[in-house]
């Protein structure tokens, strides 16, 4: 029977290191010289489908059966509440400190705001209704937070540590749905009612710009930012 050769421990350590995925680079705050701006408008030209909301409980708070659009599009095709952000930015402007801690509010059996973008940190979950809500956040299929709020006025703070899209549901009212984009760099925006957005203080260079909406998914386009210039960047979302 052949003898097994012992592998040196140093070689084992090397092989393990090579096999492990490299950790992501943390964002670094640094001065931005001659920064530019990315501005544009997110549009959708397809048919706007609706979904039927059927409240099955707490109707005095939650309202009656109704139809709601799956994507809110203005008369000029501008999309409300699309998230726009730059991918893989490793260095740039400082994070902007919010005036108050970000919140997601259970109000009239809806989430307010329905879509928001914020940095890795925490969020305050609020119940403004006189009925019980159970606010449940998911990153892909993993639970991010799961909070029961039986009383009106209740406020509970929870961490948001995983960058990307967090889907928020209410386990007590199955039609409630919201989305939180957790950013790993400060170059992001949420579109206004007319579909417009602006991302300032971008270091000159070439980037991948992403526009995301729950109805359409992601759309990626390349963009180049020149010193002290504005890169006008229209984005059309399409249902995939």
Residue frames as a rotation matrix with the C-alpha (Angstrom) as fourth column:
UNK 1
0.582 0.813 0.000 0.00
0.813 -0.582 0.000 0.00
0.000 0.000 -1.000 0.00
UNK 2
-0.129 -0.691 0.712 1.58
0.599 -0.626 -0.499 3.33
0.790 0.362 0.495 -1.00
UNK 3
-0.350 -0.067 -0.934 2.36
0.887 -0.344 -0.308 5.76
-0.301 -0.937 0.180 1.79
UNK 4
0.690 0.626 0.364 0.45
0.687 -0.724 -0.057 9.04
0.227 0.290 -0.930 1.87
UNK 5
-0.436 -0.861 0.260 2.68
0.744 -0.508 -0.435 12.03
0.506 0.003 0.862 1.54
UNK 6
0.149 0.441 -0.885 2.16
0.871 -0.482 -0.093 14.72
-0.467 -0.758 -0.456 4.10
UNK 7
0.272 0.019 0.962 1.41
0.687 -0.704 -0.180 18.14
0.674 0.710 -0.205 2.62
UNK 8
-0.738 -0.618 -0.270 3.29
0.634 -0.499 -0.591 20.98
0.230 -0.607 0.760 4.31
UNK 9
0.010 0.784 -0.620 1.06
0.874 -0.308 -0.375 23.25
-0.485 -0.539 -0.689 6.39
UNK 10
-0.451 -0.241 -0.859 2.32
-0.055 -0.953 0.297 26.31
-0.891 0.181 0.417 4.52
UNK 11
-0.992 0.108 -0.063 1.09
-0.049 0.123 0.991 24.85
0.115 0.986 -0.117 1.23
UNK 12
-0.370 0.909 -0.192 -2.31
0.921 0.386 0.054 24.06
0.123 -0.157 -0.980 2.76
UNK 13
-0.053 0.321 -0.946 -2.65
0.514 -0.803 -0.301 27.64
-0.856 -0.502 -0.123 3.94
UNK 14
-0.781 -0.300 -0.547 -1.75
-0.275 -0.622 0.733 28.93
-0.560 0.724 0.403 0.49
UNK 15
-0.880 0.468 0.077 -4.30
0.336 0.501 0.798 26.69
0.334 0.728 -0.598 -1.22
UNK 16
-0.119 0.866 -0.486 -7.04
0.968 -0.009 -0.252 27.75
-0.222 -0.500 -0.837 1.17
UNK 17
-0.260 -0.044 -0.965 -6.23
0.157 -0.988 0.003 31.43
-0.953 -0.151 0.263 0.61
UNK 18
-0.954 -0.132 -0.269 -6.37
-0.240 -0.201 0.950 31.02
-0.179 0.971 0.160 -3.17
UNK 19
-0.696 0.718 -0.005 -9.69
0.635 0.619 0.461 29.17
0.335 0.318 -0.887 -2.97
UNK 20
-0.131 0.679 -0.723 -11.42
0.796 -0.363 -0.485 31.80
-0.591 -0.639 -0.493 -0.86
UNK 21
0.409 0.329 0.851 -13.12
0.800 -0.578 -0.161 34.71
0.439 0.747 -0.500 -2.65
UNK 22
-0.718 -0.679 0.154 -11.45
0.559 -0.694 -0.454 38.07
0.415 -0.240 0.877 -2.27
UNK 23
-0.117 0.673 -0.730 -13.23
0.841 -0.324 -0.434 40.40
-0.529 -0.664 -0.528 0.13
UNK 24
0.482 0.391 0.784 -14.89
0.779 -0.600 -0.181 43.46
0.400 0.698 -0.594 -1.35
UNK 25
-0.638 -0.761 0.115 -13.06
0.664 -0.620 -0.419 46.75
0.390 -0.191 0.901 -1.12
UNK 26
0.100 0.663 -0.742 -14.60
0.885 -0.401 -0.239 49.20
-0.455 -0.632 -0.627 1.33
UNK 27
0.588 0.193 0.786 -15.52
0.608 -0.746 -0.271 52.63
0.534 0.637 -0.556 0.02
UNK 28
-0.254 -0.778 -0.574 -12.88
0.945 -0.327 0.025 55.27
-0.207 -0.536 0.818 0.77
UNK 29
0.848 0.505 -0.161 -13.72
0.483 -0.861 -0.157 58.93
-0.218 0.056 -0.974 1.30
UNK 30
-0.295 -0.955 0.014 -11.29
0.833 -0.250 0.493 61.19
-0.467 0.157 0.870 -0.55
UNK 31
-0.187 0.199 -0.962 -11.27
-0.187 -0.968 -0.164 64.73
-0.964 0.149 0.218 -2.02
UNK 32
0.256 0.343 0.904 -12.93
0.841 0.381 -0.383 64.95
-0.476 0.858 -0.191 -5.43
UNK 33
-0.473 -0.505 -0.721 -11.05
0.039 -0.830 0.556 67.29
-0.880 0.235 0.413 -7.72
UNK 34
-0.728 0.189 -0.659 -13.00
-0.663 -0.438 0.607 68.74
-0.174 0.879 0.445 -10.67
UNK 35
-0.707 0.499 0.502 -15.95
0.288 0.850 -0.440 66.45
-0.646 -0.167 -0.744 -10.04
UNK 36
-0.869 0.470 -0.156 -18.79
-0.332 -0.318 0.888 66.16
0.367 0.823 0.432 -12.51
UNK 37
-0.395 0.839 0.374 -22.50
-0.604 0.069 -0.794 65.39
-0.692 -0.539 0.480 -12.37
UNK 38
-0.961 0.268 0.071 -24.63
0.239 0.672 0.701 62.64
0.140 0.691 -0.709 -13.86
UNK 39
-0.488 0.856 -0.171 -28.14
-0.461 -0.420 -0.782 63.89
-0.741 -0.303 0.599 -14.61
UNK 40
-0.959 0.174 -0.224 -30.92
-0.131 0.428 0.894 62.33
0.252 0.887 -0.387 -16.59
UNK 41
-0.155 0.971 0.180 -34.42
-0.968 -0.113 -0.224 61.03
-0.197 -0.209 0.958 -16.80
UNK 42
-0.933 -0.046 0.358 -35.73
-0.037 0.999 0.031 57.50
-0.359 0.015 -0.933 -16.39
UNK 43
-0.271 0.854 -0.445 -38.62
-0.953 -0.302 0.001 56.66
-0.134 0.424 0.896 -18.71
UNK 44
-0.719 0.176 0.673 -40.89
0.145 0.984 -0.102 53.70
-0.680 0.024 -0.733 -19.47
UNK 45
-0.641 0.414 -0.646 -42.77
-0.754 -0.495 0.431 53.48
-0.141 0.764 0.629 -22.77
UNK 46
-0.896 0.283 -0.343 -44.56
0.138 0.910 0.390 50.16
0.423 0.302 -0.854 -22.33
UNK 47
0.103 0.993 0.050 -48.06
-0.054 -0.045 0.998 49.38
0.993 -0.106 0.049 -21.16
UNK 48
-0.694 -0.268 0.668 -48.64
-0.629 -0.225 -0.744 50.11
0.350 -0.937 -0.012 -17.48
UNK 49
-0.239 0.584 -0.775 -50.16
0.253 0.809 0.531 47.06
0.937 -0.069 -0.341 -15.84
UNK 50
-0.082 0.295 0.952 -52.10
-0.867 -0.492 0.078 47.21
0.492 -0.819 0.296 -12.60
UNK 51
-0.772 -0.082 -0.631 -52.47
0.201 0.909 -0.364 44.82
0.603 -0.408 -0.685 -9.71
UNK 52
0.266 0.941 0.208 -55.62
-0.134 -0.177 0.975 44.29
0.955 -0.287 0.079 -7.67
UNK 53
-0.860 -0.447 0.246 -55.28
-0.258 -0.034 -0.965 45.00
0.440 -0.894 -0.086 -3.95
UNK 54
0.173 0.931 -0.322 -57.77
-0.061 0.336 0.940 43.01
0.983 -0.143 0.115 -1.88
UNK 55
-0.600 -0.348 0.721 -57.62
-0.703 -0.202 -0.682 43.90
0.382 -0.916 -0.123 1.83
UNK 56
-0.172 0.491 -0.854 -58.71
0.119 0.871 0.477 40.83
0.978 -0.019 -0.208 3.77
UNK 57
0.156 0.190 -0.969 -58.65
0.972 0.144 0.184 42.33
0.175 -0.971 -0.163 7.27
UNK 58
-0.268 -0.276 -0.923 -58.63
0.657 -0.753 0.035 45.67
-0.705 -0.597 0.383 9.12
UNK 59
-0.169 0.230 0.958 -60.60
0.952 -0.215 0.219 47.27
0.257 0.949 -0.183 6.28
UNK 60
0.840 0.501 -0.207 -61.45
0.541 -0.799 0.261 50.34
-0.034 -0.332 -0.943 8.37
UNK 61
0.393 -0.798 -0.457 -57.72
-0.129 -0.540 0.832 51.19
-0.910 -0.268 -0.315 8.24
UNK 62
-0.496 -0.738 0.457 -56.59
0.239 0.389 0.890 49.41
-0.835 0.551 -0.016 5.09
UNK 63
-0.422 0.382 -0.822 -59.38
-0.769 -0.631 0.102 50.51
-0.481 0.675 0.560 2.73
UNK 64
0.551 0.770 0.321 -61.38
-0.369 0.570 -0.734 48.69
-0.749 0.286 0.598 0.07
UNK 65
0.205 -0.386 0.899 -60.50
0.737 0.666 0.118 46.68
-0.645 0.638 0.421 -3.01
UNK 66
0.675 -0.056 -0.736 -58.61
-0.351 -0.901 -0.254 48.79
-0.649 0.430 -0.628 -5.52
UNK 67
0.747 -0.498 0.441 -56.32
0.655 0.436 -0.617 48.72
0.115 0.750 0.651 -8.55
UNK 68
0.639 -0.620 -0.455 -52.78
-0.197 -0.704 0.682 50.08
-0.743 -0.346 -0.573 -8.28
UNK 69
0.823 -0.386 -0.416 -50.22
-0.449 0.007 -0.894 50.57
0.348 0.922 -0.167 -11.10
UNK 70
0.809 -0.580 -0.092 -47.16
0.567 0.730 0.382 48.33
-0.154 -0.361 0.920 -10.96
UNK 71
-0.456 -0.890 0.016 -45.04
0.878 -0.447 0.171 51.24
-0.145 0.092 0.985 -12.19
UNK 72
0.471 0.621 -0.627 -45.95
0.533 -0.767 -0.359 54.94
-0.703 -0.165 -0.692 -11.78
UNK 73
-0.524 -0.586 0.617 -45.41
0.835 -0.212 0.508 56.74
-0.167 0.782 0.601 -15.09
UNK 74
-0.265 0.388 -0.883 -46.18
0.094 -0.901 -0.424 60.40
-0.960 -0.195 0.202 -15.76
UNK 75
0.747 0.657 -0.100 -47.72
0.018 -0.170 -0.985 61.91
-0.664 0.735 -0.139 -18.89
UNK 76
0.573 -0.623 -0.532 -44.21
-0.815 -0.369 -0.446 62.38
0.081 0.690 -0.720 -20.35
UNK 77
0.706 -0.167 -0.688 -43.27
-0.042 0.960 -0.276 58.74
0.707 0.224 0.671 -19.55
UNK 78
-0.287 -0.821 0.494 -41.07
-0.628 -0.229 -0.744 59.71
0.724 -0.524 -0.450 -16.58
UNK 79
0.198 0.278 -0.940 -40.86
0.344 0.878 0.332 56.98
0.918 -0.389 0.078 -13.91
UNK 80
0.417 0.021 0.909 -41.36
-0.768 -0.527 0.364 57.77
0.487 -0.849 -0.204 -10.24
UNK 81
0.529 -0.178 0.830 -39.26
-0.725 0.415 0.550 55.91
-0.442 -0.892 0.090 -7.63
UNK 82
0.843 -0.479 -0.244 -36.66
0.214 0.715 -0.665 54.26
0.494 0.509 0.705 -9.82
UNK 83
0.725 -0.680 -0.109 -33.35
0.028 -0.130 0.991 53.77
-0.688 -0.722 -0.075 -8.02
UNK 84
0.847 -0.523 0.094 -30.29
0.044 -0.108 -0.993 55.00
0.530 0.845 -0.068 -9.93
UNK 85
0.772 -0.615 0.160 -26.75
-0.277 -0.099 0.956 54.27
-0.572 -0.782 -0.247 -8.78
UNK 86
0.350 -0.776 -0.525 -23.13
-0.835 -0.004 -0.551 53.78
0.425 0.631 -0.649 -9.84
UNK 87
0.982 -0.038 -0.185 -21.59
0.092 0.953 0.290 50.33
0.165 -0.302 0.939 -9.53
UNK 88
0.535 -0.830 -0.158 -18.23
0.845 0.527 0.090 49.59
0.009 -0.182 0.983 -7.98
UNK 89
0.504 -0.408 0.762 -17.09
-0.129 -0.907 -0.401 53.07
0.854 0.104 -0.509 -6.98
UNK 90
0.276 -0.493 -0.825 -14.20
0.810 0.581 -0.076 52.61
0.517 -0.647 0.560 -4.57
UNK 91
-0.482 -0.543 -0.688 -13.29
0.807 -0.581 -0.106 56.22
-0.342 -0.606 0.718 -3.75
UNK 92
-0.348 0.346 0.871 -14.96
0.543 -0.684 0.488 59.62
0.764 0.643 0.050 -3.80
UNK 93
-0.287 0.272 0.919 -17.11
-0.424 -0.896 0.133 62.13
0.859 -0.351 0.372 -1.94
UNK 94
-0.974 -0.040 0.221 -18.14
-0.224 0.259 -0.940 61.86
-0.020 -0.965 -0.262 1.70
UNK 95
-0.482 0.858 -0.174 -21.42
0.797 0.513 0.319 60.29
0.363 0.015 -0.932 2.70
UNK 96
-0.532 0.406 0.743 -24.14
-0.319 -0.909 0.268 62.86
0.784 -0.095 0.614 3.25
UNK 97
-0.961 0.163 -0.224 -25.50
0.271 0.393 -0.879 62.64
-0.055 -0.905 -0.422 6.77
UNK 98
-0.274 0.932 0.238 -29.33
0.580 -0.038 0.814 62.48
0.767 0.361 -0.530 6.78
UNK 99
-0.369 0.217 0.904 -31.26
-0.513 -0.859 -0.003 65.08
0.775 -0.464 0.428 8.76
UNK 100
0.141 0.400 0.905 -32.86
-0.949 0.314 0.009 62.25
-0.281 -0.861 0.425 10.73
UNK 101
-0.676 -0.385 0.629 -32.61
-0.294 0.923 0.249 58.48
-0.676 -0.017 -0.737 10.91
UNK 102
-0.729 0.420 -0.541 -34.19
-0.532 0.150 0.833 56.77
0.431 0.895 0.115 7.89
UNK 103
-0.497 0.661 0.561 -37.66
-0.460 0.347 -0.817 55.38
-0.735 -0.665 0.132 8.53
UNK 104
-0.812 0.515 -0.275 -40.16
-0.066 0.387 0.920 53.06
0.581 0.764 -0.280 6.94
UNK 105
-0.749 0.594 0.291 -43.67
-0.556 -0.327 -0.764 53.76
-0.359 -0.735 0.575 8.21
UNK 106
-0.749 0.656 0.095 -46.67
0.653 0.705 0.277 51.44
0.114 0.269 -0.956 8.22
UNK 107
-0.756 0.475 -0.450 -49.43
-0.243 -0.842 -0.481 53.92
-0.608 -0.254 0.752 7.34
UNK 108
0.169 0.930 -0.325 -52.98
-0.844 -0.034 -0.536 53.03
-0.509 0.365 0.779 6.23
UNK 109
0.508 -0.040 0.860 -51.64
0.098 0.995 -0.012 49.52
-0.856 0.091 0.510 5.51
UNK 110
0.880 -0.421 0.220 -49.06
0.208 -0.074 -0.975 50.89
0.427 0.904 0.023 3.08
UNK 111
0.219 -0.882 -0.417 -45.33
0.903 0.022 0.428 51.41
-0.369 -0.471 0.802 3.46
UNK 112
0.925 0.024 0.380 -44.17
0.171 -0.918 -0.358 55.02
0.340 0.396 -0.853 3.38
UNK 113
-0.025 0.116 -0.993 -41.97
-0.922 -0.386 -0.022 55.60
-0.386 0.915 0.117 1.52
UNK 114
0.898 0.407 0.171 -42.61
-0.288 0.833 -0.472 52.83
-0.334 0.375 0.865 -0.95
UNK 115
0.600 -0.785 0.151 -39.06
0.686 0.408 -0.603 53.10
0.412 0.465 0.783 -2.34
UNK 116
0.914 -0.402 0.061 -36.01
-0.388 -0.818 0.425 54.63
-0.121 -0.411 -0.903 -0.70
UNK 117
0.503 -0.844 -0.187 -32.22
0.419 0.428 -0.801 54.51
0.756 0.324 0.569 -0.96
UNK 118
0.840 -0.235 0.489 -29.86
-0.531 -0.544 0.650 54.86
0.113 -0.806 -0.581 1.98
UNK 119
-0.099 -0.964 -0.247 -26.36
-0.751 0.236 -0.617 53.85
0.653 0.124 -0.747 3.10
UNK 120
-0.053 -0.064 -0.997 -25.46
0.448 0.891 -0.081 50.79
0.893 -0.450 -0.019 5.13
UNK 121
-0.793 -0.150 0.591 -26.58
-0.398 -0.606 -0.688 51.58
0.462 -0.781 0.421 8.68
UNK 122
-0.809 0.582 -0.080 -29.94
0.433 0.499 -0.751 51.37
-0.397 -0.642 -0.656 10.42
UNK 123
-0.639 0.709 0.299 -33.60
-0.093 -0.457 0.885 52.03
0.764 0.538 0.358 9.72
UNK 124
-0.865 0.444 0.232 -36.44
-0.297 -0.081 -0.951 52.86
-0.403 -0.892 0.202 12.11
UNK 125
-0.724 0.680 -0.113 -39.58
0.352 0.505 0.788 50.80
0.593 0.531 -0.605 11.55
UNK 126
-0.911 0.407 0.075 -42.71
-0.351 -0.665 -0.659 52.71
-0.218 -0.626 0.749 12.61
UNK 127
-0.552 0.830 0.074 -46.35
0.802 0.505 0.319 51.73
0.227 0.235 -0.945 13.06
UNK 128
-0.964 0.266 0.022 -48.70
-0.265 -0.942 -0.205 54.69
-0.034 -0.204 0.978 12.66
UNK 129
-0.290 0.891 -0.349 -51.83
-0.391 0.223 0.893 52.47
0.874 0.395 0.283 12.42
UNK 130
-0.156 0.314 0.936 -54.11
-0.983 0.048 -0.180 51.28
-0.101 -0.948 0.301 15.25
UNK 131
0.929 0.366 -0.054 -53.68
-0.370 0.919 -0.136 47.68
0.000 0.147 0.989 14.03
UNK 132
0.375 -0.821 0.430 -50.83
-0.119 0.418 0.901 45.19
-0.919 -0.389 0.060 14.26
UNK 133
0.786 -0.292 -0.545 -48.21
-0.563 0.024 -0.826 45.08
0.254 0.956 -0.146 11.51
UNK 134
0.581 -0.706 0.405 -45.33
0.176 0.595 0.784 42.64
-0.794 -0.385 0.470 11.15
UNK 135
0.774 -0.336 -0.537 -42.65
-0.622 -0.561 -0.546 44.27
-0.118 0.757 -0.643 9.03
UNK 136
0.545 -0.503 0.671 -40.41
0.241 0.860 0.449 41.69
-0.803 -0.083 0.590 7.38
UNK 137
0.555 -0.439 -0.706 -37.38
-0.778 -0.575 -0.255 42.57
-0.294 0.691 -0.660 5.25
UNK 138
0.707 -0.307 0.637 -35.57
0.364 0.930 0.043 40.20
-0.606 0.202 0.770 2.89
UNK 139
0.057 -0.714 -0.698 -32.26
-0.863 -0.386 0.325 40.39
-0.501 0.584 -0.639 1.02
UNK 140
-0.622 -0.026 -0.783 -32.89
-0.557 0.717 0.419 37.86
0.550 0.697 -0.460 -1.73
UNK 141
0.195 0.760 -0.619 -34.33
0.029 0.627 0.779 35.00
0.980 -0.170 0.100 0.39
UNK 142
-0.464 -0.476 -0.747 -32.56
0.742 0.252 -0.621 35.78
0.484 -0.843 0.237 3.65
UNK 143
0.665 0.729 -0.161 -34.36
0.671 -0.489 0.557 37.66
0.328 -0.479 -0.815 6.42
UNK 144
-0.343 -0.730 0.591 -32.84
0.324 -0.682 -0.655 41.05
0.882 -0.034 0.470 7.22
UNK 145
-0.924 0.173 0.340 -35.34
-0.381 -0.364 -0.850 42.05
-0.023 -0.915 0.402 9.93
UNK 146
-0.380 0.847 -0.372 -38.65
0.357 0.505 0.786 40.68
0.854 0.165 -0.494 11.22
UNK 147
-0.995 -0.093 0.020 -40.43
0.037 -0.567 -0.823 43.04
0.088 -0.818 0.568 13.56
UNK 148
-0.164 0.974 -0.159 -43.89
0.878 0.217 0.426 42.78
0.449 -0.070 -0.891 15.14
UNK 149
-0.978 -0.076 0.193 -45.51
0.005 -0.938 -0.347 46.16
0.207 -0.339 0.918 15.89
UNK 150
-0.436 0.870 -0.230 -48.81
0.864 0.476 0.163 45.59
0.251 -0.127 -0.959 17.70
UNK 151
0.177 0.498 -0.849 -49.26
0.786 -0.590 -0.183 49.17
-0.592 -0.635 -0.496 18.94
UNK 152
0.703 0.122 0.701 -49.80
0.556 -0.709 -0.434 52.51
0.445 0.694 -0.566 17.21
UNK 153
0.839 -0.429 0.334 -46.79
-0.498 -0.852 0.159 54.79
0.217 -0.300 -0.929 17.60
UNK 154
0.733 -0.589 0.341 -44.33
0.181 0.652 0.736 51.93
-0.656 -0.478 0.584 18.08
UNK 155
0.725 -0.608 -0.325 -40.80
-0.635 -0.406 -0.657 52.55
0.268 0.682 -0.680 16.73
UNK 156
0.721 -0.520 0.457 -38.11
0.109 0.737 0.666 49.86
-0.684 -0.431 0.589 16.45
UNK 157
0.453 -0.658 -0.601 -34.65
-0.871 -0.469 -0.143 50.36
-0.188 0.588 -0.786 14.97
UNK 158
0.752 -0.212 0.624 -32.95
0.206 0.975 0.083 47.60
-0.626 0.066 0.777 13.01
UNK 159
-0.186 -0.918 -0.350 -29.59
-0.276 -0.293 0.916 47.33
-0.943 0.267 -0.198 11.16
UNK 160
0.965 0.262 -0.001 -29.18
-0.068 0.247 -0.967 47.23
-0.253 0.933 0.256 7.39
UNK 161
0.241 -0.965 0.101 -25.77
-0.324 0.018 0.946 45.70
-0.915 -0.260 -0.309 6.76
UNK 162
-0.226 -0.292 0.929 -26.09
0.615 0.697 0.369 44.05
-0.755 0.655 0.022 3.36
UNK 163
-0.570 0.005 -0.822 -25.75
-0.475 -0.818 0.325 46.30
-0.670 0.576 0.468 0.27
UNK 164
-0.958 0.280 0.057 -28.32
0.191 0.482 0.855 45.80
0.212 0.830 -0.515 -2.46
UNK 165
-0.373 0.910 0.182 -32.09
-0.548 -0.375 0.748 45.60
0.749 0.179 0.638 -2.66
UNK 166
-0.976 0.215 0.036 -34.12
0.084 0.521 -0.849 44.75
-0.201 -0.826 -0.527 0.45
UNK 167
-0.451 0.892 -0.032 -37.73
-0.018 0.027 0.999 43.70
0.892 0.452 0.004 -0.17
UNK 168
-0.959 0.158 0.236 -40.12
-0.263 -0.177 -0.948 44.64
-0.108 -0.971 0.212 2.64
UNK 169
-0.392 0.866 -0.309 -43.41
0.101 0.374 0.922 42.87
0.914 0.331 -0.234 3.32
UNK 170
-0.405 0.363 0.839 -46.01
-0.912 -0.228 -0.342 42.80
0.067 -0.903 0.424 6.09
UNK 171
-0.964 -0.005 -0.265 -46.73
-0.002 1.000 -0.010 39.30
0.265 -0.009 -0.964 7.36
UNK 172
-0.593 0.793 -0.140 -50.11
0.325 0.077 -0.943 40.51
-0.737 -0.605 -0.303 8.66
UNK 173
0.518 0.708 -0.480 -51.22
-0.182 -0.457 -0.871 42.28
-0.836 0.538 -0.108 5.45
UNK 174
0.114 -0.589 0.800 -49.92
0.557 0.705 0.439 40.34
-0.822 0.396 0.408 2.48
UNK 175
0.665 0.184 0.724 -50.46
0.737 -0.318 -0.596 43.05
0.121 0.930 -0.347 -0.15
UNK 176
0.912 -0.347 -0.221 -48.08
-0.241 -0.886 0.397 45.53
-0.333 -0.309 -0.891 1.52
UNK 177
0.510 -0.763 0.397 -44.75
0.854 0.504 -0.129 45.83
-0.102 0.405 0.909 -0.28
UNK 178
0.921 -0.326 -0.216 -41.79
-0.332 -0.943 0.008 48.25
-0.206 0.064 -0.976 -0.30
UNK 179
0.647 -0.755 0.106 -38.17
0.664 0.489 -0.566 48.36
0.375 0.436 0.818 -1.43
UNK 180
0.841 -0.500 -0.206 -34.99
-0.240 -0.686 0.687 49.70
-0.485 -0.528 -0.697 0.15
UNK 181
0.683 -0.730 0.009 -31.76
0.279 0.250 -0.927 50.10
0.675 0.636 0.375 -1.82
UNK 182
0.850 -0.495 -0.181 -28.85
0.120 -0.153 0.981 49.84
-0.513 -0.855 -0.071 0.61
UNK 183
0.885 -0.465 -0.009 -25.87
-0.196 -0.355 -0.914 51.58
0.422 0.811 -0.405 -0.97
UNK 184
0.589 -0.776 -0.227 -22.18
0.761 0.437 0.480 50.70
-0.273 -0.456 0.847 -0.70
UNK 185
-0.689 -0.720 0.083 -21.14
0.722 -0.671 0.170 54.11
-0.066 0.177 0.982 -2.08
UNK 186
-0.341 0.588 -0.734 -22.79
0.345 -0.648 -0.679 57.56
-0.875 -0.485 0.018 -1.92
UNK 187
-0.843 0.002 -0.539 -23.45
-0.463 -0.513 0.723 57.86
-0.275 0.858 0.433 -5.67
UNK 188
-0.712 0.692 0.117 -27.16
0.699 0.684 0.209 57.08
0.065 0.231 -0.971 -5.86
UNK 189
-0.836 0.542 -0.079 -30.56
-0.527 -0.835 -0.156 58.74
-0.150 -0.089 0.985 -6.26
UNK 190
-0.477 0.799 0.367 -34.28
0.677 0.600 -0.427 57.99
-0.561 0.045 -0.826 -6.43
UNK 191
-0.788 0.108 0.606 -36.19
0.485 -0.497 0.719 59.54
0.379 0.861 0.339 -9.33
UNK 192
-0.809 0.529 -0.256 -38.69
-0.250 -0.705 -0.664 62.35
-0.531 -0.473 0.703 -8.85
UNK 193
0.101 0.966 0.238 -42.27
0.029 0.236 -0.971 62.41
-0.994 0.105 -0.004 -10.17
UNK 194
0.708 0.153 -0.689 -41.05
-0.616 -0.343 -0.709 63.44
-0.345 0.927 -0.149 -13.63
UNK 195
0.942 -0.322 0.089 -38.42
0.334 0.889 -0.313 60.66
0.022 0.324 0.946 -13.69
UNK 196
0.535 -0.778 0.330 -35.43
-0.259 -0.523 -0.812 62.97
0.804 0.348 -0.481 -13.26
UNK 197
0.839 -0.390 -0.379 -32.36
0.522 0.384 0.761 62.35
-0.151 -0.837 0.526 -11.13
UNK 198
0.623 -0.723 0.298 -29.00
-0.396 -0.621 -0.676 63.94
0.674 0.303 -0.674 -10.40
UNK 199
0.805 -0.490 -0.335 -25.81
0.587 0.578 0.567 62.44
-0.084 -0.653 0.753 -8.94
UNK 200
0.861 -0.443 0.250 -23.22
-0.331 -0.861 -0.387 65.17
0.387 0.251 -0.888 -8.20
UNK 201
0.394 -0.813 0.427 -19.52
-0.889 -0.220 0.402 65.27
-0.233 -0.539 -0.810 -7.22
UNK 202
0.935 -0.064 0.348 -18.54
0.135 0.973 -0.185 62.25
-0.327 0.220 0.919 -9.29
UNK 203
0.009 -0.987 -0.159 -14.79
-0.182 -0.158 0.971 61.80
-0.983 0.020 -0.181 -9.86
UNK 204
0.286 0.068 -0.956 -13.98
-0.939 -0.180 -0.294 62.06
-0.192 0.981 0.012 -13.58
UNK 205
-0.774 -0.537 0.336 -13.88
-0.450 0.840 0.304 58.64
-0.445 0.084 -0.892 -15.21
UNK 206
-0.418 0.598 -0.684 -15.92
-0.618 0.364 0.697 55.87
0.666 0.714 0.217 -16.79
UNK 207
-0.725 0.280 0.630 -18.65
-0.536 0.345 -0.770 54.06
-0.433 -0.896 -0.100 -14.86
UNK 208
-0.739 0.652 -0.169 -21.57
0.384 0.614 0.690 51.68
0.554 0.445 -0.704 -15.07
UNK 209
-0.751 0.587 0.303 -24.86
-0.660 -0.643 -0.390 53.41
-0.034 -0.492 0.870 -14.23
UNK 210
-0.845 0.494 -0.205 -27.72
0.476 0.869 0.133 51.23
0.244 0.015 -0.970 -13.06
UNK 211
-0.530 0.794 0.298 -31.43
-0.819 -0.570 0.063 52.08
0.220 -0.210 0.953 -13.01
UNK 212
-0.933 0.199 -0.299 -33.64
0.260 0.948 -0.181 49.68
0.248 -0.247 -0.937 -11.06
UNK 213
-0.341 0.885 0.318 -37.38
-0.932 -0.363 0.012 49.34
0.126 -0.292 0.948 -10.61
UNK 214
-0.484 0.171 0.858 -39.24
-0.406 0.825 -0.393 46.39
-0.775 -0.538 -0.330 -9.11
UNK 215
0.567 0.821 0.061 -41.41
-0.281 0.263 -0.923 46.09
-0.774 0.506 0.380 -12.25
UNK 216
0.869 -0.229 -0.438 -38.59
-0.453 -0.014 -0.891 46.07
0.198 0.973 -0.116 -14.81
UNK 217
0.691 -0.719 -0.075 -35.49
0.685 0.618 0.386 44.96
-0.231 -0.318 0.920 -12.95
UNK 218
0.135 -0.772 -0.621 -32.08
0.205 -0.591 0.780 46.47
-0.969 -0.233 0.079 -13.72
UNK 219
0.889 -0.087 0.450 -30.93
0.433 -0.164 -0.886 48.43
0.151 0.983 -0.108 -16.75
UNK 220
0.291 -0.877 -0.382 -27.20
0.470 -0.216 0.856 49.15
-0.833 -0.429 0.349 -17.04
UNK 221
0.885 -0.103 0.454 -25.56
0.385 -0.387 -0.838 51.73
0.262 0.916 -0.303 -19.27
UNK 222
-0.097 -0.970 -0.223 -21.99
0.995 -0.096 -0.012 53.04
-0.009 -0.223 0.975 -19.52
UNK 223
0.923 0.328 0.201 -21.39
0.330 -0.944 0.021 56.67
0.196 0.047 -0.979 -18.67
UNK 224
-0.136 -0.990 0.025 -18.29
0.916 -0.135 -0.378 58.88
0.378 -0.029 0.925 -18.81
UNK 225
0.837 0.350 -0.421 -17.92
0.515 -0.762 0.392 61.84
-0.184 -0.545 -0.818 -16.47
UNK 226
0.088 -0.794 0.602 -15.67
0.679 -0.394 -0.620 64.70
0.729 0.463 0.504 -17.57
UNK 227
-0.623 -0.402 -0.671 -14.14
0.779 -0.398 -0.485 67.25
-0.072 -0.825 0.561 -15.17
UNK 228
-0.705 0.356 -0.614 -16.62
0.025 -0.852 -0.523 69.93
-0.709 -0.384 0.592 -14.05
UNK 229
-0.786 0.443 -0.431 -19.14
-0.531 -0.127 0.838 68.73
0.316 0.888 0.335 -16.64
UNK 230
-0.152 0.813 0.563 -22.63
-0.662 0.339 -0.668 67.25
-0.734 -0.474 0.486 -16.58
UNK 231
-0.988 -0.125 -0.090 -23.18
-0.153 0.719 0.678 63.91
-0.020 0.684 -0.729 -18.29
UNK 232
-0.166 0.984 -0.062 -26.78
-0.942 -0.177 -0.284 63.97
-0.291 0.011 0.957 -19.52
UNK 233
-0.953 -0.288 -0.099 -27.90
-0.300 0.944 0.141 60.35
0.053 0.164 -0.985 -19.34
UNK 234
0.023 1.000 -0.019 -31.42
-0.997 0.025 0.074 59.31
0.074 0.017 0.997 -20.37
UNK 235
-0.937 -0.262 0.230 -32.42
-0.298 0.944 -0.140 55.78
-0.180 -0.200 -0.963 -19.34
UNK 236
-0.058 0.937 -0.344 -35.33
-0.908 0.093 0.407 53.79
0.414 0.336 0.846 -20.75
UNK 237
-0.600 -0.041 0.799 -36.63
-0.539 0.758 -0.366 50.92
-0.591 -0.651 -0.477 -18.65
UNK 238
-0.225 0.534 -0.815 -38.13
-0.810 0.363 0.461 47.91
0.542 0.764 0.351 -20.38
UNK 239
0.457 0.489 0.743 -40.15
-0.805 0.583 0.111 45.04
-0.379 -0.649 0.660 -18.98
UNK 240
-0.550 -0.745 -0.378 -38.05
-0.830 0.539 0.146 41.87
0.095 0.393 -0.914 -19.19
